[in-house]
Amino acid sequence: MSMLQRQRRSLWLFASLISSLLSPVSRADEPDWEQVRARLAGGVLRWGGDAEGGAPFQLRDPQDPGHVIGFEVELADALAETLAGRIGRPLAAEFVQYEWVSLPLGLDKGDFDVILSGYEITSESRRAVLFSRPYYIYAEQLVVRRDERHIATLDDCRGKLVGTMAGSEADRLLRQHGVEPVAFDGQVEPYLDLELGRLDAVLLDTPIVAYYAETNPHFKLAGGPIAEGAYGIAARKDDRQLVAAVNLGLGELMISGRLREIL
């Protein structure tokens, strides 16, 4: 088992602890199902994400580019299935493609109902959206080329070219450590530029590292995972009943073990 696999397992165990603490739903947290049923009267739960560079969260199927796959696709489908049982009518999860950096704008415009795209729960993002309970615990991981000998920590990155995703928690973390990041709109480009020698390092979330970096023989991990955080499903501030229903659905998926199977 690789270090990232061990980290992912340990993060799952931590998430399981969180879910065991959060799973019971009190009467105050129970959604008004009549309002939820009216909210989802169209039979569709639209969720925004970015499949153009969003692996492993969501990505275009190489065998069928018109089809989107990934663990958050499975999560959206499972959540819709769970909510359908609660509201007593069919409910389908429908993916809406949006650039990751523009997802809050799309949510605010009403182009979709929720954001489900490795969306980080932070104090800053909480000011703009209403989050569900966490469904995944991640950390940040620094990646360098295999022949790199001088970068092992964020402090070593000062004065270096370090890539990350614009507006991400990794972006903010680099700035906090006095590193001016090279910010990209997607998560593929930083690793491409690192391999080509245009960057000295890349800092991104552990699920992204596991997909793009750990499988690349030209890269290695610099130090261990740092700065744990959580992903949540984001909705508009006034969509409290929908978020309450999502929370209950996530709780059921956690308790049944289905969420663990998906992740």
Secondary structure, 3 states (H helix, E strand, C coil): CCHHHHHHHHHHHHHHHHHHHHCCCCCCCCCCHHHHHHHCCCCEEEEEECCCCCCCCCEEECCEEEEEECHHHHHHHHHHHHHHHHHCCCCEEEEEECCHHHHHHHHHHCCCCEECCCCECCHHHHCCCEECCCCEEEEEEEEEECCCCCCCCCHHHCCCCEEEECCCHHHHHHHHCCCCCEEECCCCHHHHHHHCCCCCEEEEEHHHHHHHCCCCCCEEEEEEEEEEEEECCEECCCCHHHHHHHHHHHHHHHHHCHHHHHC
